[in-house]
Structures are given as structure tokens and as C-alpha cells.
Amino acid sequence: MSSLRFMHIFPADPRQPKPDWPSLRADLIRRGFMLEPRGNAIPFHTVWSLWYRIAQDRHLPDFPYPDKAKDLVGVVRTLQVAGVIDSNVRFELDQMSMPDFIAALRDRGFVSPEFTFDHPEEFKPGPLYDALSEEPSEFLQRTISYSDHGEKIMVFCGENTPPFTADSWHRPRF
């Protein structure tokens, strides 16, 4: 099912057992439905949440999120402007995942040793998503996320997506 703002993805036959998330995740990435969340392929909402978590950790509550910080490069530049990271410090961000980036910040002392980032994993849409969606590719907040609730599998695409599960497949539509 799709609309201008979201798609619901679930097994083709919701009566079949759900796939395990690591296999489904790998298959969705392999087929180009979503991108591996590394480097510039980390969704805006994840980067935005990370910035606010770092600002809280570094006691920067009044430092606003800059509009240009749409990726890890933007977060590093913002942290340099805020005085958290020296301007001469470099990170290899091209293939860095969010856990890799957080570990690098922690290892270099740019966040506290107790720093945590418990944001759920999100993905940017890939070329297959674009081919199946009516959503404009320039829509900044396009995300894909996953939630596992026991026997229910839920993969969401888009912002403010209501849950759609195998159980809800047989409910009447009005």
C-alpha cells in the first residue's frame, strides 16, 4: 500500500511466518529498496536526533540545530562552530555508520564516556523505493524504519506512518 507520504511493507502473504529482521534488512538493502545507513545515507531525522542528544550531553541547550546539518558532515561542522570539536579534527565519514561515528566521538572525548544514543535504526530510501513511491525524492524526511512486535512485522516508510501489521491486513477498510 502506498500514498504520497508513506508505504507499508510486510511479507507478501501476511499469513506466512515473518522473516527475521537481519535477513529482511539485508534483502531490502540488496534489492535497493533502502540504503545501508552509512555516511551520507543516514536519514535526516537520525542526524537531527543525534545533534540534540550531543547538545544535551555537552550542555549546549541554547545552540540551535543548523539548517545545513543534514548529514554527519554537517553535524561535525556544527560541533566545530559550537567549540566541541577542534576545526583541524578530521573523521572518515564516507562509510561511517552511526555507531562508528558515536564511538569515534567518545574515543576522542568529544562526548562524555556515558553518552548513549538509543535512536531506532532508520534508513534512507533506495532506487527501488523511488520507483514504487509517489513521494518526491527531494522530501528531506523520507525514512524507512522497522519495528518487531513478536508475531507482527512492521516496516514503515515515510514520516508519521501509522503501524500496519499482518494482523490488520484482514480488517475492514472504510
C-alpha positions in Angstrom: 0.0 0.0 0.0 1.3 3.5 -0.7 0.3 7.1 -0.7 2.0 10.4 -1.3 3.7 10.2 2.1 4.2 6.5 3.1 4.3 2.9 2.2 3.7 -0.2 4.4 5.9 -3.2 3.7 5.3 -6.6 5.1 5.6 -10.2 3.8 3.8 -10.8 0.5 1.5 -13.2 2.2 0.8 -12.0 5.8 -0.3 -15.5 6.8 3.3 -16.7 6.3 5.8 -16.6 9.2 7.6 -13.3 9.4 11.2 -13.2 8.2 13.9 -12.5 10.7 14.9 -8.8 10.7 18.6 -9.3 9.8 17.6 -11.3 6.7 14.9 -8.9 5.7 17.1 -5.9 6.3 19.9 -7.3 4.1 17.5 -8.2 1.4 15.8 -4.8 1.3 19.3 -3.2 1.1 20.5 -5.7 -1.6 17.4 -5.0 -3.7 17.8 -1.3 -3.5 14.7 -0.6 -1.5 16.7 1.2 1.2 20.3 2.2 1.6 22.8 1.0 4.2 22.8 3.7 6.9 26.4 4.9 6.4 28.0 8.2 5.5 25.5 10.4 3.6 22.9 7.6 3.6 22.0 8.3 7.3 18.5 9.8 7.4 18.0 13.4 8.4 15.8 12.5 11.4 18.5 10.3 12.9 21.2 13.0 12.4 18.8 15.6 13.9 18.2 13.4 16.9 21.9 12.8 17.3 22.6 16.5 17.3 20.1 17.2 20.1 21.4 14.3 22.1 25.0 15.6 21.8 23.8 19.1 22.6 22.3 17.8 25.8 25.5 15.8 26.6 27.7 18.8 26.0 25.3 21.3 27.8 24.5 23.3 24.7 20.7 23.7 25.2 20.7 27.1 23.5 22.7 26.2 20.5 20.1 25.8 17.7 20.2 23.0 15.2 21.5 24.5 11.9 19.5 24.0 8.8 22.6 22.8 6.9 23.4 19.9 9.2 21.6 17.3 7.2 24.3 14.6 7.5 27.3 13.7 9.6 29.5 16.3 7.8 27.0 19.0 8.9 27.0 17.6 12.5 30.8 17.8 12.6 30.8 21.4 11.2 28.2 22.4 13.8 30.1 20.8 16.6 33.2 22.7 15.4 31.2 26.0 15.4 30.0 25.2 18.9 33.6 24.6 20.1 33.0 20.9 20.9 35.4 19.7 18.2 38.6 21.5 17.0 38.5 22.7 13.4 41.5 20.7 12.5 40.0 17.3 13.5 39.0 15.0 10.7 36.8 12.0 10.5 36.5 9.5 7.7 32.7 9.9 7.4 32.1 8.4 3.9 31.5 4.9 5.1 31.0 5.6 8.8 27.8 4.1 10.5 26.1 5.9 13.3 27.6 3.5 15.9 31.1 4.1 14.3 30.6 7.9 14.5 29.5 7.8 18.1 32.4 5.5 19.1 34.8 8.0 17.3 33.3 10.9 19.2 33.5 9.0 22.5 37.1 7.8 21.9 38.3 11.3 21.2 36.5 12.7 24.2 34.0 14.9 22.2 31.1 13.3 24.1 31.0 12.0 27.7 32.0 8.4 28.4 28.4 7.8 29.5 27.0 9.2 26.2 24.3 7.0 24.7 22.2 7.3 21.6 19.2 4.9 21.7 17.5 6.1 18.5 16.0 3.3 16.4 17.8 2.4 13.2 16.3 4.3 10.2 17.2 4.1 6.5 17.1 6.4 3.5 15.1 5.1 0.6 16.9 3.5 -2.3 16.2 3.5 -6.0 13.6 0.7 -5.8 11.7 2.8 -3.2 11.8 5.8 -5.5 10.4 3.6 -8.4 7.5 2.4 -6.3 6.7 5.7 -4.5 4.9 8.8 -5.5 6.8 10.7 -2.8 9.1 13.4 -4.1 12.7 12.4 -3.9 13.6 15.9 -2.5 11.4 15.3 0.5 14.0 15.6 3.3 12.3 13.5 5.9 11.9 10.3 3.8 12.7 7.4 6.1 12.3 3.7 6.4 12.1 2.1 9.9 11.4 -1.3 11.3 9.6 -2.5 14.5 9.4 -6.1 15.7 6.5 -6.9 18.0 6.6 -10.6 18.4 4.5 -12.2 15.7 4.0 -8.9 13.9 6.4 -7.4 11.4 6.2 -3.7 10.6 8.4 -1.8 8.2 7.4 1.8 7.8 8.3 4.3 5.1 7.7 8.0 5.5 7.0 10.4 8.3 4.2 9.9 10.8 3.3 6.4 9.4 0.7 4.5 11.3 1.5 0.9 12.1 0.3 -1.7 9.6 0.7 -5.3 10.6 -0.1 -8.7 9.2 -3.0 -8.8 11.7 -4.5 -5.6 10.3 -4.5 -7.0 6.8 -7.9 -8.6 7.2 -9.6 -5.7 8.9 -12.4 -4.0 7.0 -11.4 -0.8 5.2 -13.8 2.1 5.0 
